[in-house]
Amino acid sequence: MGVSFILKLGVATAVGLAAVSAALADCASLDAQVKAAIGAGKADALPALAEAITKDTSCDSAYVAKARRSMALAVLLAGEQHGGSYSPQAVASAAAIARPWQVAMALGDVKYDGKDYPAAVEAYEAAINDIRNVKDVPKAPPREIEEYLAKRAYQAKSLAPSYISSRGVRGQAEGVIVPTFRNFTAVSVPVPIRFDTNEAVLTADGDKAVDDLYNFLKTQSIGEVTLIGHTDERGSGEHNMRLSNARALAVAEALRRRGLPIFIRVVGRGDREPFAADDRSKYSRDDLYSFDRRVEYQVK
């Protein structure tokens, strides 16, 4: 079962559930219009209705949030194309109403395909964070969806021209840098920490990535973290082993300077473990190099 098909099922199910919950609202007339538009498949009426329920003071805020999620999903579903993807126009219209994970994921795909990698990171991580919200998403989507989002978010981070931070509005670690998902806990978490070419010296962007990693690790009750350095395939095997180890050591030192109190182990893997991208055959050589140059962390 492909990711696009699973996403389609998730959208259709969420539209129905959210529409039922709207019956609890006090703004009965608008509620009836919302239900009628969703039931009749009149997606073009939903953006205006979304604005109307938001501005109407008789509409409870909890209802507005649920109804907007429902309407966004209905707009997305109306834009379904052959193969299970969604038209960019429908995705943009849905995202302007609300961004439940299904809409955020579709928006991430549109931005990723258009090579707007910073926007793709933001959208994929919004989808990851929404799925983690048990109140809004009581039933988690299949594991395949979360694995897809985690992989694409990392790839988009790697391909972005500058590092995109994984932090929430209050500064807490969120998104792909956090290993705990609804269906699984990642054993190793890749971080696209950038270095000067063929060196173990952190760039300014690399420092930002280390900040993100420190921001997460400092909040964890753990006794040890392992940093695993990787390189791309250029250079000899011996050289790449030394370089990957030196880069992991540079990250370890940067974390210690920031005051991380836990024990840090360092491992170099050189170019022996290329990143398992969603489809390595469709990326350029430079893109693959970006994926492969990484430092992964594992916690105990």
C-alpha positions as CSV (number, residue, x, y, z in Angstrom):
1,M,0.0,0.0,0.0
2,G,1.6,3.3,-1.1
3,V,2.0,6.5,0.9
4,S,-0.4,8.4,-1.4
5,F,-3.1,5.8,-1.0
6,I,-2.8,5.8,2.8
7,L,-2.9,9.6,2.7
8,K,-6.1,9.5,0.7
9,L,-7.7,7.2,3.3
10,G,-6.6,9.4,6.1
11,V,-8.0,12.5,4.4
12,A,-11.4,10.9,3.7
13,T,-11.7,9.5,7.2
14,A,-10.7,12.8,8.9
15,V,-13.3,14.8,6.9
16,G,-16.1,12.6,8.1
17,L,-15.1,12.5,11.7
18,A,-14.5,16.3,11.9
19,A,-17.9,17.0,10.3
20,V,-19.7,14.9,12.9
21,S,-17.9,16.7,15.8
22,A,-19.2,20.1,14.4
23,A,-22.7,19.2,15.5
24,L,-21.7,20.3,19.0
25,A,-21.3,24.0,17.9
26,D,-23.7,26.8,18.9
27,C,-23.6,28.6,15.6
28,A,-26.2,26.4,14.1
29,S,-26.8,28.2,10.8
30,L,-23.2,28.3,9.8
31,D,-22.7,24.8,11.0
32,A,-25.5,23.6,8.8
33,Q,-23.9,25.3,5.8
34,V,-20.5,23.8,6.5
35,K,-22.0,20.3,6.7
36,A,-24.1,20.8,3.6
37,A,-21.1,22.1,1.6
38,I,-18.9,19.2,2.8
39,G,-21.6,16.6,2.2
40,A,-22.3,17.9,-1.4
41,G,-18.6,18.2,-2.2
42,K,-18.8,21.9,-2.8
43,A,-15.2,22.7,-1.9
44,D,-15.3,26.1,-3.6
45,A,-17.8,27.3,-0.9
46,L,-15.6,26.3,2.1
47,P,-12.9,29.1,2.1
48,A,-15.6,31.7,2.6
49,L,-17.4,29.6,5.2
50,A,-14.1,29.2,7.1
51,E,-13.8,32.9,7.3
52,A,-17.4,33.3,8.3
53,I,-17.2,30.9,11.2
54,T,-14.0,32.5,12.4
55,K,-15.5,36.0,12.5
56,D,-18.9,34.9,14.0
57,T,-18.7,35.5,17.8
58,S,-21.4,32.9,18.3
59,C,-19.1,30.1,17.1
60,D,-17.1,28.5,19.9
61,S,-13.3,28.6,19.4
62,A,-13.1,24.8,19.8
63,Y,-15.7,24.3,17.1
64,V,-14.0,26.8,14.8
65,A,-10.7,24.9,15.1
66,K,-12.3,21.5,14.4
67,A,-14.5,22.8,11.6
68,R,-11.6,24.5,9.9
69,R,-9.6,21.3,10.0
70,S,-12.6,19.5,8.5
71,M,-13.0,22.1,5.7
72,A,-9.3,22.1,4.9
73,L,-9.4,18.3,4.5
74,A,-12.5,18.5,2.3
75,V,-10.9,21.1,0.0
76,L,-7.8,18.9,-0.2
77,L,-9.8,15.8,-1.1
78,A,-11.7,17.7,-3.8
79,G,-8.4,18.4,-5.5
80,E,-7.4,14.7,-5.8
81,Q,-5.6,13.8,-9.0
82,H,-4.9,10.5,-10.7
83,G,-2.5,8.5,-8.6
84,G,-3.6,9.8,-5.3
85,S,-1.7,13.2,-5.3
86,Y,-3.5,16.6,-5.0
87,S,-3.4,19.6,-7.2
88,P,-1.2,22.4,-6.0
89,Q,-4.1,24.8,-6.2
90,A,-6.2,22.6,-3.9
91,V,-3.3,22.1,-1.5
92,A,-2.7,25.9,-1.3
93,S,-6.4,26.5,-0.7
94,A,-6.7,23.9,2.0
95,A,-3.5,25.1,3.7
96,A,-4.9,28.6,3.9
97,I,-7.8,27.3,6.0
98,A,-6.0,24.9,8.3
99,R,-3.1,22.5,8.4
100,P,-3.9,19.1,9.8
101,W,-1.2,16.6,9.1
102,Q,-2.7,15.4,5.8
103,V,-2.8,19.0,4.4
104,A,0.7,19.8,5.8
105,M,2.1,16.6,4.3
106,A,0.6,17.4,0.9
107,L,1.9,21.0,1.1
108,G,5.4,19.6,2.0
109,D,5.3,17.4,-1.2
110,V,4.3,20.4,-3.4
111,K,7.1,22.5,-1.9
112,Y,9.6,19.7,-2.1
113,D,8.8,18.9,-5.8
114,G,9.2,22.6,-6.5
115,K,12.6,22.6,-4.7
116,D,11.4,25.1,-2.1
117,Y,13.2,23.1,0.6
118,P,12.8,25.5,3.5
119,A,9.0,25.6,3.0
120,A,9.0,21.8,2.6
121,V,10.8,21.4,6.0
122,E,8.3,23.6,7.7
123,A,5.4,21.7,6.2
124,Y,6.7,18.2,6.9
125,E,7.6,19.1,10.5
126,A,4.2,20.7,11.0
127,A,2.7,17.3,9.9
128,I,5.0,15.4,12.3
129,N,4.0,17.7,15.2
130,D,0.3,17.5,14.4
131,I,0.4,13.7,14.4
132,R,2.0,13.8,17.8
133,N,-0.9,15.9,19.1
134,V,-3.2,13.1,20.5
135,K,-6.0,15.5,21.2
136,D,-6.4,16.6,17.6
137,V,-5.3,13.3,16.1
138,P,-6.6,10.6,18.4
139,K,-5.9,7.8,15.9
140,A,-2.4,7.8,14.6
141,P,-1.9,7.2,10.8
142,P,0.1,4.1,9.7
143,R,3.8,3.9,10.5
144,E,4.6,4.3,6.8
145,I,3.3,7.8,6.9
146,E,5.5,8.9,9.8
147,E,8.5,7.2,8.3
148,Y,7.9,9.0,5.1
149,L,7.6,12.4,6.8
150,A,10.7,11.8,8.9
151,K,12.8,10.9,5.8
152,R,11.5,13.7,3.6
153,A,12.0,16.3,6.4
154,Y,15.6,15.3,6.8
155,Q,16.2,15.3,3.0
156,A,14.6,18.7,2.7
157,K,16.8,20.0,5.6
158,S,19.9,18.6,3.8
159,L,19.0,20.2,0.5
160,A,17.9,23.6,1.9
161,P,20.5,26.4,1.2
162,S,20.8,27.1,4.9
163,Y,19.9,25.1,8.1
164,I,16.2,25.1,9.1
165,S,15.8,24.9,12.9
166,S,13.5,22.3,14.4
167,R,12.0,24.4,17.2
168,G,8.5,25.3,18.3
169,V,7.2,28.8,19.1
170,R,8.4,28.4,22.7
171,G,11.9,27.3,21.6
172,Q,11.4,23.6,22.5
173,A,12.7,20.9,20.2
174,E,10.1,19.7,17.7
175,G,9.9,18.0,14.3
176,V,12.3,15.5,12.9
177,I,15.1,16.0,15.5
178,V,12.9,14.4,18.2
179,P,13.1,10.6,17.8
180,T,9.7,9.7,19.3
181,F,6.8,9.2,16.9
182,R,3.4,7.8,17.5
183,N,4.3,4.4,15.9
184,F,8.0,4.1,16.7
185,T,11.1,5.6,18.2
186,A,13.9,6.2,15.8
187,V,17.1,4.3,16.7
188,S,19.4,6.8,14.9
189,V,18.4,10.4,14.1
190,P,20.3,12.0,11.2
191,V,21.2,15.7,11.5
192,P,22.5,17.6,8.5
193,I,25.4,19.3,10.3
194,R,27.6,21.2,7.8
195,F,31.3,21.5,7.8
196,D,33.9,23.3,5.6
197,T,34.8,21.2,2.6
198,N,37.0,18.2,3.4
199,E,37.4,19.6,7.0
200,A,36.1,18.9,10.5
201,V,35.4,22.6,11.1
202,L,31.8,23.6,11.7
203,T,30.3,26.2,9.4
204,A,27.9,28.8,10.8
205,D,25.0,26.6,9.6
206,G,26.7,23.6,11.3
207,D,26.7,25.5,14.5
208,K,22.9,26.1,14.2
209,A,22.3,22.4,13.7
210,V,24.4,21.7,16.8
211,D,22.3,24.2,18.7
212,D,19.2,22.3,17.7
213,L,20.8,19.0,18.8
214,Y,21.9,20.5,22.2
215,N,18.4,22.1,22.7
216,F,16.9,18.6,22.5
217,L,19.5,16.6,24.3
218,K,19.7,18.9,27.3
219,T,16.1,18.1,28.2
220,Q,16.5,14.3,28.1
221,S,17.1,12.1,31.2
222,I,19.8,10.0,29.5
223,G,23.2,8.8,30.6
224,E,24.9,8.6,27.2
225,V,24.6,9.8,23.6
226,T,26.5,8.3,20.6
227,L,27.4,10.5,17.7
228,I,28.0,8.7,14.4
229,G,29.8,10.6,11.7
230,H,29.3,9.8,7.9
231,T,30.8,11.2,4.8
232,D,30.0,11.0,1.1
233,E,31.8,8.7,-1.2
234,R,34.5,11.1,-2.4
235,G,38.0,10.3,-1.0
236,S,39.6,7.0,0.0
237,G,38.0,4.8,2.6
238,E,40.8,5.5,5.1
239,H,40.5,9.2,4.6
240,N,36.7,9.2,5.0
241,M,36.9,7.1,8.2
242,R,39.2,9.7,9.7
243,L,37.1,12.6,8.5
244,S,33.8,11.1,9.7
245,N,35.4,10.5,13.1
246,A,36.8,14.0,13.3
247,R,33.5,15.5,12.4
248,A,31.7,13.6,15.1
249,L,34.4,14.7,17.6
250,A,33.9,18.3,16.5
251,V,30.1,18.0,17.2
252,A,30.9,16.4,20.6
253,E,33.2,19.2,21.5
254,A,30.6,21.8,20.5
255,L,28.0,20.1,22.7
256,R,30.4,20.0,25.6
257,R,31.2,23.7,25.2
258,R,27.5,24.4,25.4
259,G,27.4,22.6,28.7
260,L,25.9,19.2,27.8
261,P,26.6,17.1,30.9
262,I,26.1,13.6,29.6
263,F,28.7,11.1,28.3
264,I,29.3,11.4,24.6
265,R,30.6,8.5,22.5
266,V,32.0,9.1,19.0
267,V,32.0,6.7,16.1
268,G,33.1,7.2,12.5
269,R,31.6,5.2,9.7
270,G,33.1,7.0,6.7
271,D,31.2,6.4,3.5
272,R,30.2,2.9,4.3
273,E,26.5,3.7,5.1
274,P,24.9,6.0,2.4
275,F,21.7,7.5,3.5
276,A,18.6,5.4,2.5
277,A,16.8,8.2,0.6
278,D,13.2,7.7,-0.6
279,D,14.6,7.1,-4.2
280,R,18.3,7.7,-4.7
281,S,18.0,7.3,-8.4
282,K,16.0,10.5,-8.9
283,Y,18.6,12.8,-7.1
284,S,21.7,14.4,-8.5
285,R,25.1,13.3,-7.3
286,D,25.4,16.6,-5.3
287,D,22.0,15.9,-3.6
288,L,23.1,12.4,-2.6
289,Y,26.4,13.9,-1.2
290,S,24.2,16.2,0.9
291,F,22.2,13.3,2.3
292,D,25.3,11.2,3.0
293,R,27.2,13.9,4.9
294,R,25.6,13.8,8.3
295,V,26.0,13.1,11.9
296,E,23.5,10.8,13.5
297,Y,22.7,10.6,17.2
298,Q,21.6,7.6,19.3
299,V,20.6,7.9,23.0
300,K,20.6,5.4,25.9
